[in-house]
C-alpha cells in the first residue's frame, strides 16, 4: 500500500477540488482531460491508500463523506499555500518581476486603472533600452466581493485592489485603506418602486426582483449583500451588467453612487430610500509582505507607491466617467 504521506500530491488534491466544483466525476474528468474510468480509478487508489471512503457510493452524484469533506477543505488550503510559495519564490528571483498579477474589484474605476497601466508601461529601468518598458508583464483580473481576496491568498494575484469586507488573514499579508464607497438604492423611472411613499420597507421590497452581482469566490464562502429571503433575484456577472439591468427596469438594487451619479443626473435612474438606508463599504488594497532579504519586487513597489497617493485612491473609488465606461 502506498505511503499515506506520498499519495496526497497536488494532482490528487486538484482532482478532489475539480470533483467538488463540477458536482460529478464525468464533469471533473472532462475538466482534467481524463476519461471517467481513469478518474474513478484514481479516486479508488486514493481511498485505498488513506483507508477511508471519500464519496458516498449510494448517491448518483459526487457526494462527499465526512472524511471526504475534510480532505477537500484541507486540500484546498494546501493548494493555496503551495501556490503562494511558488509565487513568492518567482518574485524574489529578480528585481523586476517577470510577471505581476493584479486583481481589481469590479466596482473600481476602469479609466483610472488603465491610466496607471499606461504609466507603468512607460517606465524605463536604468538598464533598459528606450521604449522597452520595465520588462514585467502585467496580468489583470477582475473579481467581485470575496473573489478579490481569494485571488490574493490563493497566490493567483500579487496585489489586490478593492478588497471589501473583513477576511481572515492567513499571515504574511499587508493591507492599507483605499477608500469608502457609498451605495444607493436605484431603479429606473418606469419601475414600480420609482413612485410611492418612502422609506420602502422590506415587505414591499421583497415583492420586486432584485439585481445582484455574483460573488466570484470559488473556495471561500461567497458574500451575499442586500437580498431578502424569498426575493426573486436576477444574478449578473459584473456591476456594469447590473447597471444595464437597472436601466432597463429589470429589477432594483444598490449601485456605487459615483457610478450611478451620471444616470441620476440624466434622469435614467432614480434613487429611493429603503428601510436599510444607504450602504457604505470600506475598501482596502493588500499584498503579500516578503520575509526574504530581497524584499518586494520593483514592479509591485511601483504600484504600491502609486496607491499611497490620496488622489489616486480617490480616483479609483470615485472617477467612473471616461472612454471605457
C-alpha positions in Angstrom: 0.0 0.0 0.0 1.4 3.5 -0.9 2.6 5.7 2.0 -0.2 8.0 3.0 2.2 10.9 3.0 3.0 10.4 -0.7 -0.5 10.0 -2.1 -1.7 13.5 -1.3 0.0 15.0 -4.3 -1.1 18.4 -5.8 -2.6 16.4 -8.7 -4.7 14.3 -6.2 -5.9 17.4 -4.4 -6.7 19.2 -7.6 -8.7 16.1 -8.6 -10.8 16.3 -5.4 -11.3 20.0 -5.9 -12.5 19.5 -9.5 -15.0 16.9 -8.5 -16.4 19.2 -5.7 -16.7 22.2 -8.1 -18.2 20.3 -11.0 -20.5 18.1 -9.0 -19.8 14.9 -10.8 -17.0 12.5 -11.8 -17.8 12.9 -15.5 -17.7 16.7 -15.5 -14.4 16.6 -13.4 -12.9 14.2 -15.9 -13.7 16.5 -18.8 -12.1 19.4 -16.9 -9.0 17.4 -16.1 -8.7 15.9 -19.6 -9.2 12.3 -18.3 -11.7 9.6 -19.2 -14.2 9.0 -16.4 -12.9 5.5 -15.7 -9.4 6.8 -15.2 -10.6 9.4 -12.7 -12.7 6.8 -10.9 -9.7 4.5 -10.6 -7.5 7.4 -9.3 -10.2 8.1 -6.6 -10.3 4.4 -5.5 -6.5 4.4 -5.3 -6.6 7.4 -3.1 -9.2 5.9 -0.9 -7.3 2.6 -0.6 -4.1 4.5 0.3 -5.9 6.6 3.0 -8.1 3.6 4.1 -11.2 5.7 4.0 -14.3 6.3 1.8 -14.2 9.8 0.3 -17.6 9.5 -1.5 -21.0 8.2 -0.7 -21.5 5.4 -3.3 -25.3 5.3 -2.7 -25.7 8.7 -4.4 -25.6 9.1 -8.2 -23.9 12.5 -7.7 -20.4 13.1 -6.2 -21.5 13.4 -2.6 -18.6 13.6 -0.1 -18.4 11.6 3.2 -17.3 13.4 6.3 -13.8 12.3 5.6 -14.1 13.5 2.0 -15.3 16.9 3.2 -12.2 17.2 5.5 -9.9 16.2 2.7 -11.5 18.8 0.4 -11.2 21.6 3.0 -7.6 20.8 4.0 -6.6 20.1 0.4 -7.8 23.5 -0.8 -5.8 25.1 2.0 -2.7 23.2 1.0 -3.1 24.1 -2.7 -3.5 27.8 -1.8 -0.3 27.6 0.4 1.7 25.9 -2.4 0.6 28.4 -5.0 1.5 31.3 -2.7 5.0 29.8 -2.0 5.6 29.4 -5.7 4.5 32.9 -6.4 6.9 34.3 -3.7 9.9 32.2 -5.0 9.3 33.6 -8.5 9.1 37.1 -7.3 12.4 37.1 -5.3 14.4 35.7 -8.2 15.0 39.1 -9.8 14.5 42.8 -9.1 11.8 43.3 -11.8 9.2 40.6 -11.7 8.8 38.6 -14.8 5.0 39.0 -14.3 2.9 41.0 -11.9 -0.7 39.8 -11.4 -3.1 42.4 -10.1 -6.7 41.7 -9.1 -9.1 44.6 -9.1 -12.6 44.6 -7.7 -15.3 45.1 -10.2 -16.6 48.3 -8.6 -13.5 50.4 -9.1 -12.8 52.9 -11.8 -11.6 51.3 -15.1 -10.3 54.6 -16.6 -8.1 55.2 -13.6 -6.8 51.7 -13.6 -5.7 51.9 -17.2 -4.1 55.3 -16.7 -2.0 53.5 -14.1 -1.2 50.7 -16.5 -0.2 53.3 -19.2 2.2 55.0 -16.7 3.7 51.6 -15.7 4.3 50.5 -19.3 6.0 53.8 -20.0 8.6 53.2 -17.3 12.2 52.6 -18.4 14.5 50.8 -15.9 18.1 52.0 -15.8 19.4 49.1 -17.9 16.6 49.0 -20.4 16.5 50.4 -23.9 14.3 53.5 -24.6 10.7 52.5 -25.0 11.2 48.9 -23.8 9.2 49.3 -20.6 10.1 47.6 -17.3 10.0 44.1 -18.8 7.3 43.0 -16.4 4.2 41.5 -18.0 1.0 42.7 -16.3 -1.9 40.4 -15.9 -5.1 42.0 -14.7 -8.0 40.1 -13.1 -11.5 41.5 -12.3 -13.2 39.8 -9.3 -16.2 40.5 -7.1 -16.5 40.6 -3.3 -14.8 37.6 -1.7 -13.3 36.7 -5.0 -10.9 39.6 -4.8 -9.4 38.4 -1.5 -9.4 34.8 -2.6 -7.3 35.7 -5.7 -4.6 37.1 -3.4 -4.5 34.5 -0.7 -4.5 31.7 -3.2 -1.4 33.1 -4.9 -3.3 34.0 -8.2 -2.5 37.7 -7.6 0.4 39.7 -6.2 -1.7 42.7 -5.4 -5.4 43.0 -4.7 -7.1 46.4 -5.1 -10.5 47.0 -3.7 -10.9 44.3 -1.1 -14.3 44.7 0.5 -15.0 43.2 4.0 -13.0 41.6 6.8 -11.4 38.3 6.0 -9.2 36.0 8.0 -5.5 36.8 7.2 -3.6 33.6 6.8 -0.4 35.5 7.6 2.1 37.5 5.6 -0.4 39.8 4.0 -0.3 43.6 4.4 -3.2 45.9 3.7 -3.9 49.7 3.6 -7.2 51.7 3.3 -8.3 52.5 -0.2 -11.5 54.4 0.5 -15.2 54.2 1.3 -17.8 53.6 -1.4 -21.3 54.8 -0.8 -24.1 52.6 -2.3 -27.5 53.9 -3.1 -30.7 52.1 -4.0 -31.7 52.7 -7.6 -34.5 51.9 -10.0 -35.5 53.0 -13.5 -38.1 55.8 -13.7 -40.6 53.4 -15.1 -40.1 50.8 -12.4 -43.0 50.2 -9.9 -40.8 51.3 -7.0 -40.0 54.7 -8.6 -43.2 56.0 -7.1 -44.9 55.8 -3.7 -44.0 56.5 -0.1 -40.6 56.3 1.4 -38.8 54.6 3.0 -39.6 51.4 1.2 -40.0 48.7 3.8 -38.8 45.1 3.4 -42.4 43.8 3.0 -42.8 45.9 -0.2 -39.2 45.3 -1.4 -39.5 41.6 -1.3 -42.2 41.6 -3.9 -39.9 43.0 -6.5 -37.0 41.4 -8.3 -33.5 42.3 -7.1 -30.5 42.5 -9.4 -27.3 41.1 -7.8 -23.7 40.7 -8.9 -22.4 37.2 -8.3 -19.5 36.8 -5.9 -16.6 35.2 -7.9 -15.1 33.3 -5.0 -14.8 29.6 -5.8 -13.4 28.3 -2.5 -14.2 31.0 0.1 -17.8 31.4 1.3 -19.5 33.7 -1.2 -20.8 37.0 0.2 -24.5 38.0 -0.3 -25.5 41.6 0.2 -28.9 43.3 0.5 -31.0 40.4 -0.6 -34.2 39.4 1.2 -35.3 35.8 1.9 -37.8 34.8 -0.8 -37.0 37.7 -3.1 -36.7 37.0 -6.8 -33.1 37.6 -8.0 -31.6 38.3 -11.3 -27.9 37.5 -11.0 -25.4 39.1 -13.3 -21.6 38.8 -13.6 -20.4 42.5 -13.2 -21.5 45.8 -11.8 -21.8 47.2 -15.3 -24.2 44.4 -16.2 -26.2 45.3 -13.0 -26.3 48.9 -14.1 -27.6 47.9 -17.5 -30.3 45.7 -16.0 -31.5 48.5 -13.7 -31.6 51.0 -16.5 -33.9 48.6 -18.4 -36.2 48.3 -15.4 -35.4 44.6 -14.9 -35.2 44.9 -11.2 -34.0 47.0 -8.3 -30.8 47.2 -6.3 -27.9 49.1 -4.8 -25.2 50.7 -7.0 -22.0 52.6 -6.2 -23.1 56.2 -6.0 -20.2 57.5 -8.1 -21.0 55.0 -10.9 -24.7 55.8 -10.8 -24.4 59.6 -10.4 -24.4 60.5 -14.2 -27.5 58.3 -14.7 -29.3 60.1 -11.8 -28.4 63.4 -13.3 -29.7 62.4 -16.7 -32.9 61.1 -15.3 -32.2 57.5 -16.5 -32.3 56.2 -12.9 -33.9 57.5 -9.7 -32.7 56.9 -6.2 -35.1 55.8 -3.5 -34.9 55.4 0.3 -35.2 52.0 1.8 -35.6 50.9 5.4 -31.9 49.8 5.3 -30.8 53.2 4.1 -27.7 54.0 2.1 -24.9 51.5 2.4 -21.2 52.3 2.8 -18.4 49.8 2.1 -14.8 50.3 3.2 -12.2 49.1 0.6 -8.6 48.2 1.1 -5.7 47.2 -1.1 -3.5 44.3 0.0 -0.3 42.4 -0.9 2.0 39.7 0.4 4.7 41.0 2.7 8.0 39.4 1.7 10.1 37.8 4.5 13.3 37.5 2.4 16.2 39.9 2.3 15.4 40.7 -1.3 12.0 42.1 -0.3 9.3 43.3 -2.7 9.8 43.2 -6.4 10.3 46.6 -8.1 7.1 46.4 -10.1 5.0 45.8 -7.0 6.8 48.6 -5.2 5.9 50.9 -8.1 2.2 50.1 -7.8 2.2 50.4 -4.0 3.8 53.9 -4.4 1.0 55.0 -6.7 -1.6 53.7 -4.2 0.0 55.8 -1.4 -1.4 58.9 -3.3 -4.7 60.1 -1.9 -5.6 61.5 -5.4 -5.1 58.0 -7.0 -7.1 56.2 -4.3 -9.9 58.7 -4.6 -9.9 58.4 -8.4 -10.1 54.6 -8.2 -13.1 54.8 -6.0 -15.0 57.8 -7.5 -14.0 58.6 -11.1 -16.0 56.3 -13.4 -16.7 58.7 -16.3 -14.4 58.0 -19.2 -14.0 56.4 -22.6 -14.0 52.9 -21.1 -17.4 53.4 -19.4 
